[in-house]
Amino acid sequence: MTVLDPRDIALGTMYFGTRIDEARAFELLDRFVLRGGRWLDTANNYAFWLDPSGLGGASESVIGSWLRANPGLRDRVRISTKVGAAPTVPGDWPGSMEGLGATAVRTAFEGSLERLGTDHVDLLWAHVEDREIDLEEQVSVFGSLAAEGKAMRLGASNHAGWRVERARSMALTVGVEPFTAVQLRHSYLQPSPFVPLPDRGHVVATPEALDHVLSTDLRLWVYNVLLGGAYADQARLQDAYRHPSSERRLAALDRVAAMLGATRNQVVLSWLLGSPQSPTPIVGVSTLEQLDEMMDARQLQLDEEARGILEEVVESDDVHDAGSGGSHGALS
């Protein structure tokens, strides 16, 4: 079984081959490995919405090209990819989304292995839920890929906790490898409950989901941790995050960042890495400077005072939410 280091940060490669050309992607990958990075996170649908073809696969193809250009590096990096959410017809998504049927999963995954130029991945995710396909069929096909040595570990991305547990119980019953990781959207700032996010398919890590991870052997991966650059540029903050709690949390971040001589991004990453669930944050960057900022966050240790400042706001919000029915007010 592949072991995750508690202070691992995965390099998000969503825009490799589209927004980030191959030459720049190679520079980022080279620097990431030089800085001790190990995990590369991709998906077979990245980034179909930007690719002229209308289909995914560009990110995996760039990683495959980089691995071929650097013999021996495959043994030094770990690859995480996802299947189930790619369109099968250009311009028709989610209408033609491949889903998690057995044939679709096998076809999609074989395409991923070919693009990546490898015979296995270290972590294979079911990218999104598919409630039109019998769950036992999904469990069986992912379990068979693990049994064949093509997927070292299995994970469920953007799934409800109860579905994950039902799948894990089913896997044990039929004797196949279960999901041992979950991937959810999570950061220090939290969206208002029940306010729709513009990012279709994203599932936020609720307190219940975080407790679920703590009470099981599941490993947590988290994405959108830097809110698309909103910590550095507040104008990018989505409407769902524009509420009084965010103002309080940003003020706490600024206080801690000033104390430690760090950036907001670094404080958020260190806070995540030191949280009880020890999640693996997935962080996408487009410049070497951003990559260095990300990797430097692994060495930033929040002392008791710093973490206390951040957690005091979180606990205060929890008390406020409990007394107000769980809703945040809007910023004036």
Disulfide bonds with the S-S distance in Angstrom:
none
